[in-house]
């Protein structure tokens, strides 16, 4: 997910003379794209414009993160211009609501507010489709396609090929570089280039959150038997 900047236009700044700061009719959140469990949400508040800097004005930032909506349980608070919030990998809310209050430090009745909501969605079940045979000769030069449904927008998808006996217990997005064969929802394999020897191989693909530490979201696999060419020994009997 690319870094998001919250633009609070000065034309809409509220200088609430004679009223307590923080009194608002309410904030209508902007609905953002889906985020995977375990991913990181990075947000940044606005910079102080040059004309306000000339006046000697500084801005204070106060963020509140709540489950579901503005009335939900507060799970985090920050007093910095930029923040990073790690979505839980389990027990996460259906949505997370982020609210930013920006106050002019030298004129605290000048205050503005913005808010947005991020839906948290785990990708659906994974299944690999292919028309490739289950047994393939090691000298076969054909390219065989292996694919899933389109990669969900909130995750990365990566493919590996392992010998069955070398299949790791768990997948990590930036591990097993020698076994990576592609990214995205499909991959094309030429087995005489992929398989160094005959045996049972596993074609596996996994979903991961988009930002480090790339939380694992699920995987699926198919097995392929790579068959060696027959011997050409002639025995005289």
Backbone as CSV, one residue per row, in Angstrom:
resi,resn,N_x,N_y,N_z,CA_x,CA_y,CA_z,C_x,C_y,C_z
1,UNK,0.839,-1.179,0.000,0.000,0.000,0.000,0.871,1.223,0.000
2,UNK,0.591,2.149,-0.891,1.375,3.364,-0.955,1.024,4.262,0.220
3,UNK,1.993,5.086,0.616,1.792,6.005,1.744,0.689,6.976,1.425
4,UNK,-0.214,7.221,2.412,-1.362,8.094,2.211,-1.119,9.432,2.895
5,UNK,-1.423,10.506,2.198,-1.301,11.842,2.786,-2.685,12.432,2.949
6,UNK,-2.961,12.945,4.137,-4.264,13.556,4.405,-4.161,15.048,4.158
7,UNK,-4.893,15.542,3.175,-4.799,16.958,2.781,-5.933,17.736,3.427
8,UNK,-5.584,18.577,4.386,-6.578,19.413,5.064,-6.454,20.818,4.514
9,UNK,-7.313,21.200,3.617,-7.212,22.491,2.923,-7.462,23.637,3.894
10,UNK,-6.646,24.676,3.754,-6.797,25.825,4.649,-8.114,26.553,4.422
11,UNK,-8.657,26.449,3.196,-9.924,27.108,2.906,-11.044,26.614,3.803
12,UNK,-10.877,25.405,4.358,-11.926,24.838,5.193,-11.524,24.798,6.663
13,UNK,-10.432,25.487,7.017,-10.010,25.516,8.416,-11.080,26.206,9.264
14,UNK,-11.265,25.681,10.454,-12.289,26.224,11.348,-11.613,26.947,12.501
15,UNK,-11.718,28.248,12.516,-11.250,29.021,13.668,-12.473,29.296,14.533
16,UNK,-12.655,28.484,15.536,-13.893,28.499,16.315,-13.743,29.467,17.495
17,UNK,-13.947,30.725,17.258,-13.791,31.739,18.293,-14.856,31.560,19.376
18,UNK,-14.360,31.539,20.642,-15.271,31.480,21.768,-15.830,30.101,22.028
19,UNK,-15.356,29.080,21.280,-15.859,27.725,21.488,-14.700,26.849,21.922
20,UNK,-15.003,25.805,22.643,-13.956,24.883,23.071,-13.426,24.143,21.871
21,UNK,-12.109,23.992,21.795,-11.527,23.279,20.667,-11.960,21.824,20.699
22,UNK,-12.100,21.233,19.500,-12.498,19.836,19.404,-13.982,19.641,19.293
23,UNK,-14.772,20.696,19.253,-16.224,20.542,19.122,-16.570,20.556,17.635
24,UNK,-17.013,19.413,17.126,-17.350,19.274,15.713,-18.695,18.600,15.569
25,UNK,-19.342,18.915,14.461,-20.633,18.275,14.192,-20.452,16.807,13.862
26,UNK,-19.222,16.380,13.521,-18.968,14.999,13.170,-18.142,14.933,11.907
27,UNK,-17.452,13.804,11.751,-16.574,13.621,10.606,-17.092,12.458,9.778
28,UNK,-17.264,12.689,8.497,-17.685,11.619,7.593,-16.443,10.950,7.027
29,UNK,-16.191,9.678,7.384,-14.929,9.052,6.982,-14.877,8.734,5.494
30,UNK,-13.687,8.863,4.912,-13.435,8.435,3.542,-13.116,6.948,3.561
31,UNK,-13.854,6.170,2.773,-13.628,4.726,2.727,-12.400,4.418,1.871
32,UNK,-11.425,3.730,2.458,-10.191,3.391,1.763,-10.242,1.951,1.231
33,UNK,-9.206,1.572,0.475,-9.127,0.221,-0.058,-8.920,-0.802,1.059
34,UNK,-9.229,-2.045,0.755,-9.081,-3.122,1.729,-7.621,-3.315,2.124
35,UNK,-7.439,-3.751,3.371,-6.113,-4.045,3.911,-6.146,-5.459,4.471
36,UNK,-5.046,-6.196,4.290,-4.969,-7.562,4.799,-4.633,-7.572,6.287
37,UNK,-5.075,-8.589,7.034,-4.651,-8.719,8.434,-3.130,-8.770,8.536
38,UNK,-2.591,-8.129,9.561,-1.155,-8.126,9.764,-0.398,-7.094,8.957
39,UNK,-1.086,-6.360,8.082,-0.409,-5.350,7.280,-0.223,-4.066,8.093
40,UNK,0.526,-3.140,7.515,0.828,-1.865,8.169,0.088,-0.749,7.439
41,UNK,-0.622,0.089,8.190,-1.273,1.269,7.631,-0.431,2.485,7.982
42,UNK,0.132,3.126,6.956,0.966,4.319,7.137,0.179,5.552,6.709
43,UNK,0.122,6.541,7.571,-0.606,7.774,7.278,0.246,8.983,7.663
44,UNK,-0.004,10.087,6.991,0.720,11.320,7.302,-0.233,12.499,7.283
45,UNK,-0.065,13.390,8.236,-0.841,14.623,8.261,-0.231,15.664,7.341
46,UNK,-0.867,16.827,7.212,-0.410,17.862,6.286,0.780,18.646,6.843
47,UNK,1.577,19.208,5.925,2.657,20.114,6.306,2.101,21.517,6.573
48,UNK,2.773,22.242,7.436,2.395,23.635,7.676,2.785,24.451,6.438
49,UNK,1.816,25.150,5.801,2.140,25.931,4.602,3.090,27.084,4.915
50,UNK,3.760,27.550,3.869,4.758,28.605,4.032,4.165,29.867,4.641
51,UNK,2.934,30.239,4.233,2.359,31.490,4.747,2.073,31.402,6.244
52,UNK,1.771,30.161,6.741,1.567,29.997,8.179,2.897,29.956,8.928
53,UNK,3.916,29.396,8.302,5.242,29.394,8.911,5.754,30.821,9.100
54,UNK,5.480,31.699,8.126,5.888,33.109,8.231,5.247,33.759,9.455
55,UNK,4.029,33.346,9.796,3.329,33.884,10.960,3.839,33.279,12.271
56,UNK,4.772,32.306,12.154,5.297,31.666,13.361,4.379,30.594,13.902
57,UNK,3.549,30.028,13.032,2.560,29.038,13.453,3.118,27.628,13.312
58,UNK,2.886,26.825,14.330,3.180,25.392,14.305,1.882,24.617,14.469
59,UNK,1.852,23.397,13.967,0.654,22.567,14.089,0.933,21.372,14.996
60,UNK,-0.045,21.032,15.805,-0.017,19.820,16.627,-0.986,18.802,16.017
61,UNK,-0.583,17.541,16.049,-1.361,16.468,15.426,-1.782,15.474,16.505
62,UNK,-3.040,15.072,16.448,-3.518,14.065,17.392,-4.351,13.042,16.627
63,UNK,-3.860,11.815,16.618,-4.529,10.720,15.909,-5.228,9.805,16.908
64,UNK,-6.384,9.305,16.500,-7.091,8.278,17.262,-7.462,7.145,16.311
65,UNK,-7.173,5.920,16.723,-7.527,4.727,15.937,-8.568,3.947,16.723
66,UNK,-9.697,3.654,16.056,-10.797,2.948,16.728,-11.238,1.742,15.911
67,UNK,-11.766,0.766,16.605,-12.365,-0.373,15.924,-13.690,0.036,15.292
68,UNK,-13.913,-0.416,14.086,-15.195,-0.313,13.381,-15.540,1.105,12.926
69,UNK,-15.818,2.021,13.883,-16.255,3.363,13.479,-15.925,4.361,14.578
70,UNK,-16.444,5.591,14.445,-16.126,6.662,15.388,-16.580,6.357,16.807
71,UNK,-17.531,5.452,16.949,-18.042,5.107,18.276,-17.380,3.862,18.850
72,UNK,-16.420,3.295,18.120,-15.809,2.047,18.544,-14.740,2.222,19.611
73,UNK,-14.202,1.100,20.037,-13.154,1.081,21.058,-11.867,1.687,20.509
74,UNK,-11.239,2.575,21.270,-9.963,3.159,20.878,-8.848,2.136,21.093
75,UNK,-8.063,1.890,20.049,-6.991,0.895,20.137,-5.607,1.526,20.045
76,UNK,-5.525,2.776,19.629,-4.221,3.443,19.551,-4.426,4.946,19.455
77,UNK,-3.421,5.696,19.892,-3.427,7.155,19.781,-1.992,7.616,19.546
78,UNK,-1.838,8.663,18.748,-0.514,9.170,18.395,-0.540,10.703,18.436
79,UNK,0.641,11.302,18.686,0.777,12.756,18.674,1.923,13.167,17.748
80,UNK,2.017,12.500,16.620,3.052,12.782,15.632,2.397,13.071,14.287
81,UNK,3.148,13.727,13.404,2.605,14.053,12.082,2.324,12.803,11.257
82,UNK,3.235,11.830,11.315,3.092,10.592,10.559,2.962,9.416,11.515
83,UNK,2.171,8.433,11.145,1.947,7.284,12.015,2.011,5.995,11.205
84,UNK,2.246,4.888,11.919,2.155,3.545,11.355,1.350,2.705,12.334
85,UNK,0.311,2.042,11.819,-0.513,1.181,12.673,-0.467,-0.238,12.124
86,UNK,-0.060,-1.191,12.957,0.002,-2.592,12.554,-1.336,-3.264,12.844
87,UNK,-2.004,-3.701,11.806,-3.275,-4.406,11.973,-2.996,-5.769,12.614
88,UNK,-3.751,-6.181,13.613,-3.515,-7.504,14.214,-3.671,-8.619,13.185
89,UNK,-2.924,-9.694,13.387,-3.038,-10.846,12.492,-4.237,-11.724,12.839
90,UNK,-4.743,-11.591,14.059,-5.939,-12.332,14.474,-6.730,-11.451,15.430
91,UNK,-8.002,-11.736,15.555,-8.847,-10.939,16.436,-9.001,-9.508,15.985
92,UNK,-8.811,-9.264,14.707,-8.889,-7.899,14.174,-10.350,-7.489,13.952
93,UNK,-10.577,-6.173,13.930,-11.914,-5.645,13.679,-12.237,-5.704,12.186
94,UNK,-13.499,-5.628,11.863,-13.912,-5.617,10.457,-13.425,-4.359,9.758
95,UNK,-13.384,-3.249,10.483,-12.883,-1.975,9.961,-12.062,-1.292,11.043
96,UNK,-11.136,-0.407,10.602,-10.443,0.469,11.535,-10.658,1.914,11.092
97,UNK,-11.034,2.725,12.068,-11.380,4.134,11.840,-10.229,4.996,12.343
98,UNK,-9.711,5.871,11.485,-8.616,6.773,11.833,-9.122,8.208,11.811
99,UNK,-8.866,8.913,12.901,-9.280,10.314,12.992,-8.053,11.168,13.303
100,UNK,-7.932,12.269,12.581,-6.832,13.212,12.793,-7.386,14.573,13.174
101,UNK,-6.886,15.136,14.271,-7.181,16.500,14.669,-5.890,17.305,14.527
102,UNK,-5.964,18.430,13.804,-4.808,19.305,13.608,-5.135,20.652,14.247
103,UNK,-4.255,21.096,15.149,-4.485,22.338,15.889,-3.314,23.298,15.681
104,UNK,-3.625,24.551,15.470,-2.583,25.575,15.436,-2.124,25.827,16.868
105,UNK,-0.869,25.509,17.156,-0.379,25.555,18.535,-0.484,26.950,19.136
106,UNK,-0.258,27.966,18.325,-0.267,29.337,18.814,-1.664,29.961,18.784
107,UNK,-2.638,29.253,18.208,-4.019,29.757,18.155,-4.936,28.547,18.241
108,UNK,-5.079,28.012,19.429,-5.638,26.680,19.589,-7.120,26.564,19.260
109,UNK,-7.777,27.695,19.004,-9.157,27.597,18.538,-9.213,27.395,17.028
110,UNK,-8.061,27.439,16.356,-7.993,27.084,14.937,-7.668,25.601,14.852
111,UNK,-8.657,24.839,14.453,-8.540,23.379,14.502,-9.289,22.773,13.335
112,UNK,-8.811,21.667,12.855,-9.486,20.969,11.759,-9.412,19.467,11.991
113,UNK,-10.218,18.742,11.251,-10.400,17.311,11.493,-10.529,16.580,10.166
114,UNK,-10.024,15.363,10.126,-10.226,14.480,8.976,-10.317,13.055,9.489
115,UNK,-10.956,12.181,8.719,-11.076,10.790,9.160,-11.229,9.868,7.956
116,UNK,-10.882,8.618,8.160,-11.020,7.620,7.107,-11.156,6.241,7.729
117,UNK,-11.689,5.314,6.951,-11.931,3.955,7.416,-11.261,2.968,6.474
118,UNK,-10.585,1.965,7.052,-9.953,0.898,6.283,-10.648,-0.428,6.596
119,UNK,-11.255,-1.089,5.594,-11.792,-2.429,5.815,-10.654,-3.458,5.862
120,UNK,-10.748,-4.397,6.792,-9.729,-5.440,6.945,-10.313,-6.744,6.401
121,UNK,-9.696,-7.258,5.331,-10.277,-8.417,4.630,-9.175,-9.433,4.331
122,UNK,-9.346,-10.641,4.810,-8.428,-11.743,4.482,-8.813,-12.276,3.105
123,UNK,-7.822,-12.597,2.242,-8.176,-13.131,0.924,-8.919,-14.453,1.040
124,UNK,-9.756,-14.738,0.050,-10.546,-15.956,0.061,-9.704,-17.194,-0.189
125,UNK,-10.372,-18.346,-0.293,-9.659,-19.609,-0.515,-8.833,-19.570,-1.803
126,UNK,-7.729,-20.295,-1.780,-6.799,-20.345,-2.910,-6.914,-21.709,-3.580
127,UNK,-6.955,-21.733,-4.899,-6.983,-22.997,-5.651,-6.225,-22.797,-6.959
128,UNK,-5.358,-23.748,-7.300,-4.561,-23.670,-8.523,-5.252,-24.439,-9.640
129,UNK,-5.349,-23.798,-10.802,-5.907,-24.448,-11.991,-4.797,-24.652,-13.015
130,UNK,-4.824,-25.807,-13.687,-3.849,-26.073,-14.734,-4.373,-27.157,-15.662
131,UNK,-3.944,-27.097,-16.915,-4.227,-28.170,-17.868,-2.998,-29.037,-18.093
132,UNK,-1.953,-28.802,-17.311,-0.724,-29.589,-17.434,-0.960,-31.007,-16.924
133,UNK,-0.292,-31.986,-17.512,-0.417,-33.359,-17.005,0.232,-33.494,-15.637
134,UNK,-0.171,-34.507,-14.904,0.390,-34.744,-13.573,1.766,-35.393,-13.648
135,UNK,2.089,-36.037,-14.783,3.413,-36.615,-15.006,4.018,-35.964,-16.255
136,UNK,5.217,-35.435,-16.118,5.863,-34.697,-17.202,7.290,-35.195,-17.368
137,UNK,7.706,-35.438,-18.607,9.070,-35.881,-18.872,10.048,-34.750,-18.587
138,UNK,11.184,-35.082,-18.021,12.163,-34.079,-17.625,12.725,-33.312,-18.823
139,UNK,12.608,-33.885,-20.028,13.105,-33.199,-21.223,12.028,-32.375,-21.926
140,UNK,10.816,-32.349,-21.372,9.697,-31.639,-21.999,9.997,-30.133,-22.057
141,UNK,9.934,-29.567,-23.258,10.216,-28.141,-23.438,8.962,-27.279,-23.519
142,UNK,7.798,-27.875,-23.343,6.560,-27.104,-23.358,6.446,-26.237,-22.103
143,UNK,5.780,-25.093,-22.257,5.496,-24.235,-21.102,4.072,-24.519,-20.632
144,UNK,3.937,-24.862,-19.361,2.641,-25.185,-18.774,2.208,-24.066,-17.824
145,UNK,0.952,-23.705,-17.918,0.417,-22.608,-17.114,-0.238,-23.125,-15.837
146,UNK,0.032,-22.444,-14.737,-0.604,-22.697,-13.436,-1.160,-21.352,-12.968
147,UNK,-2.419,-21.343,-12.558,-3.048,-20.056,-12.235,-4.058,-20.204,-11.105
148,UNK,-4.375,-19.071,-10.500,-5.449,-18.966,-9.510,-6.414,-17.889,-9.990
149,UNK,-7.420,-17.618,-9.194,-8.250,-16.435,-9.439,-7.369,-15.192,-9.314
150,UNK,-7.853,-14.067,-9.800,-7.072,-12.827,-9.753,-6.584,-12.544,-8.335
151,UNK,-5.367,-12.055,-8.227,-4.793,-11.733,-6.921,-5.635,-10.659,-6.233
152,UNK,-6.126,-10.906,-5.017,-6.873,-9.867,-4.305,-6.036,-8.602,-4.149
153,UNK,-6.679,-7.455,-4.245,-5.967,-6.185,-4.278,-5.192,-5.862,-3.020
154,UNK,-5.540,-6.463,-1.887,-4.891,-6.105,-0.625,-3.677,-6.968,-0.305
155,UNK,-3.289,-7.872,-1.222,-2.168,-8.762,-0.924,-1.211,-8.868,-2.110
156,UNK,-0.010,-9.387,-1.835,0.925,-9.829,-2.856,0.782,-11.340,-3.021
157,UNK,1.101,-11.827,-4.212,1.056,-13.267,-4.468,2.369,-13.700,-5.103
158,UNK,2.933,-14.810,-4.604,4.218,-15.309,-5.106,4.146,-16.824,-5.294
159,UNK,4.962,-17.325,-6.245,5.000,-18.752,-6.595,6.390,-19.328,-6.348
160,UNK,6.420,-20.592,-5.894,7.657,-21.347,-5.715,7.479,-22.761,-6.276
161,UNK,8.604,-23.403,-6.572,8.632,-24.827,-6.896,9.666,-25.496,-5.994
162,UNK,9.238,-26.552,-5.288,10.122,-27.306,-4.400,10.025,-28.797,-4.732
163,UNK,11.124,-29.517,-4.560,11.013,-30.969,-4.453,10.164,-31.279,-3.227
164,UNK,9.324,-32.293,-3.339,8.391,-32.589,-2.241,9.134,-32.770,-0.911
165,UNK,10.275,-33.457,-0.950,11.014,-33.714,0.293,11.661,-32.444,0.857
166,UNK,11.768,-31.403,0.038,12.380,-30.150,0.489,11.359,-29.054,0.778
167,UNK,10.091,-29.393,0.712,9.037,-28.410,0.928,9.122,-27.857,2.357
168,UNK,9.246,-26.531,2.543,9.345,-25.962,3.896,8.013,-26.065,4.648
169,UNK,8.111,-26.029,5.969,6.903,-26.096,6.794,6.074,-24.828,6.689
170,UNK,6.722,-23.702,6.434,5.991,-22.435,6.304,6.650,-21.592,5.224
171,UNK,5.857,-20.738,4.592,6.344,-19.860,3.537,6.551,-18.451,4.080
172,UNK,7.596,-17.806,3.602,7.838,-16.411,3.908,8.079,-15.680,2.595
173,UNK,7.550,-14.494,2.487,7.517,-13.788,1.210,8.901,-13.595,0.600
174,UNK,9.881,-13.223,1.408,11.211,-12.929,0.887,12.218,-14.037,1.145
175,UNK,11.743,-15.262,1.327,12.629,-16.396,1.540,12.584,-17.343,0.345
176,UNK,13.543,-18.296,0.332,13.600,-19.341,-0.701,13.721,-18.740,-2.104
177,UNK,14.618,-17.741,-2.228,14.745,-17.019,-3.496,15.083,-17.947,-4.655
178,UNK,15.856,-19.018,-4.402,16.244,-19.935,-5.473,15.070,-20.743,-6.006
179,UNK,13.966,-20.732,-5.271,12.805,-21.525,-5.665,11.658,-20.666,-6.217
180,UNK,11.830,-19.341,-6.179,10.777,-18.451,-6.679,10.686,-18.565,-8.195
181,UNK,9.461,-18.740,-8.714,9.260,-18.867,-10.165,8.331,-17.790,-10.722
182,UNK,7.796,-16.919,-9.883,6.956,-15.858,-10.412,6.116,-15.182,-9.350
183,UNK,5.474,-14.096,-9.755,4.556,-13.333,-8.898,3.251,-13.110,-9.652
184,UNK,2.187,-12.832,-8.902,0.892,-12.588,-9.528,0.023,-13.830,-9.528
185,UNK,-1.040,-13.797,-10.321,-2.041,-14.858,-10.271,-1.741,-16.047,-11.175
186,UNK,-0.662,-15.986,-11.970,-0.345,-17.134,-12.833,1.157,-17.200,-13.075
187,UNK,1.595,-18.390,-13.451,2.999,-18.615,-13.739,3.096,-19.652,-14.847
188,UNK,4.098,-19.522,-15.714,4.348,-20.507,-16.763,5.642,-21.247,-16.473
189,UNK,5.603,-22.586,-16.478,6.760,-23.397,-16.123,7.187,-24.293,-17.273
190,UNK,8.473,-24.254,-17.599,9.088,-25.210,-18.520,9.877,-26.175,-17.645
191,UNK,9.395,-27.396,-17.521,9.899,-28.275,-16.479,11.347,-28.704,-16.686
192,UNK,11.819,-28.775,-17.923,13.216,-29.175,-18.089,14.160,-28.075,-17.603
193,UNK,13.636,-26.825,-17.405,14.427,-25.742,-16.830,14.252,-25.654,-15.310
194,UNK,13.114,-26.107,-14.827,12.798,-25.973,-13.402,13.288,-27.160,-12.591
195,UNK,13.197,-28.363,-13.155,13.499,-29.583,-12.410,14.921,-30.065,-12.693
196,UNK,15.822,-30.050,-11.704,17.185,-30.532,-11.932,17.281,-32.051,-12.010
197,UNK,16.275,-32.743,-11.490,16.274,-34.206,-11.522,14.831,-34.680,-11.427
198,UNK,14.635,-35.978,-11.719,13.286,-36.521,-11.631,12.847,-36.601,-10.171
199,UNK,11.533,-36.610,-9.967,10.992,-36.689,-8.619,9.632,-36.017,-8.549
200,UNK,9.084,-35.964,-7.358,7.800,-35.302,-7.134,8.055,-33.865,-6.701
201,UNK,7.480,-32.933,-7.450,7.661,-31.510,-7.177,6.341,-30.899,-6.712
202,UNK,6.457,-29.825,-5.946,5.298,-29.090,-5.448,5.316,-27.691,-6.043
203,UNK,4.250,-27.341,-6.753,4.047,-25.966,-7.213,3.156,-25.302,-6.166
204,UNK,3.666,-24.284,-5.509,2.923,-23.661,-4.411,2.867,-22.155,-4.611
205,UNK,1.729,-21.569,-4.301,1.581,-20.113,-4.337,0.994,-19.645,-3.018
206,UNK,1.409,-18.458,-2.583,0.945,-17.938,-1.303,0.577,-16.469,-1.385
207,UNK,-0.327,-16.054,-0.485,-0.742,-14.659,-0.356,-0.073,-14.049,0.874
208,UNK,0.353,-12.783,0.741,1.052,-12.103,1.825,0.605,-10.642,1.874
209,UNK,0.614,-10.081,3.092,0.334,-8.649,3.226,1.355,-7.846,2.425
210,UNK,0.994,-6.630,2.032,1.821,-5.866,1.093,3.036,-5.204,1.721
211,UNK,3.034,-5.011,3.027,4.157,-4.321,3.673,4.846,-5.252,4.657
212,UNK,6.168,-5.025,4.822,6.940,-5.803,5.792,6.278,-5.701,7.162
213,UNK,6.161,-6.837,7.882,6.835,-8.117,7.659,6.089,-9.093,6.732
214,UNK,5.213,-8.601,5.868,4.539,-9.423,4.852,3.824,-10.625,5.489
215,UNK,2.860,-10.322,6.321,2.139,-11.365,7.057,1.513,-12.375,6.092
216,UNK,1.714,-13.653,6.380,1.194,-14.744,5.564,-0.329,-14.783,5.643
217,UNK,-0.981,-14.966,4.479,-2.444,-14.949,4.415,-3.053,-16.274,3.981
218,UNK,-2.258,-17.170,3.421,-2.788,-18.456,2.961,-2.064,-18.913,1.704
219,UNK,-2.211,-20.212,1.373,-1.518,-20.759,0.211,-2.276,-21.958,-0.340
220,UNK,-1.857,-22.408,-1.525,-2.382,-23.642,-2.110,-1.294,-24.241,-2.982
221,UNK,-1.445,-25.506,-3.358,-0.385,-26.193,-4.076,-0.934,-27.327,-4.920
222,UNK,-0.109,-27.744,-5.906,-0.358,-28.961,-6.680,0.962,-29.703,-6.798
223,UNK,0.869,-31.020,-6.984,2.068,-31.827,-7.128,2.223,-32.292,-8.569
224,UNK,3.473,-32.370,-9.020,3.804,-32.791,-10.376,4.926,-33.818,-10.293
225,UNK,4.767,-34.934,-10.999,5.833,-35.932,-11.075,6.656,-35.679,-12.328
226,UNK,7.932,-35.407,-12.137,8.845,-35.221,-13.265,9.559,-36.555,-13.499
227,UNK,9.381,-37.095,-14.692,9.824,-38.457,-15.007,11.099,-38.410,-15.841
228,UNK,12.067,-39.229,-15.477,13.327,-39.278,-16.218,13.134,-40.073,-17.515
229,UNK,14.024,-39.830,-18.500,13.941,-40.593,-19.748,14.345,-42.042,-19.476
230,UNK,13.735,-42.996,-20.186,14.064,-44.409,-19.943,15.506,-44.722,-20.330
231,UNK,16.028,-45.782,-19.728,17.351,-46.277,-20.112,17.305,-46.868,-21.512
232,UNK,18.439,-46.874,-22.186,18.494,-47.459,-23.531,19.427,-48.659,-23.598
233,UNK,19.574,-49.325,-22.444,20.456,-50.484,-22.362,19.832,-51.692,-23.083
234,UNK,20.597,-52.317,-23.947,20.156,-53.553,-24.594,20.938,-54.717,-23.982
235,UNK,20.211,-55.678,-23.506,20.829,-56.853,-22.901,20.689,-58.042,-23.844
236,UNK,21.794,-58.686,-24.134,21.772,-59.899,-24.964,21.501,-61.076,-24.065
237,UNK,20.490,-61.857,-24.414,20.104,-62.976,-23.565,20.383,-64.297,-24.279
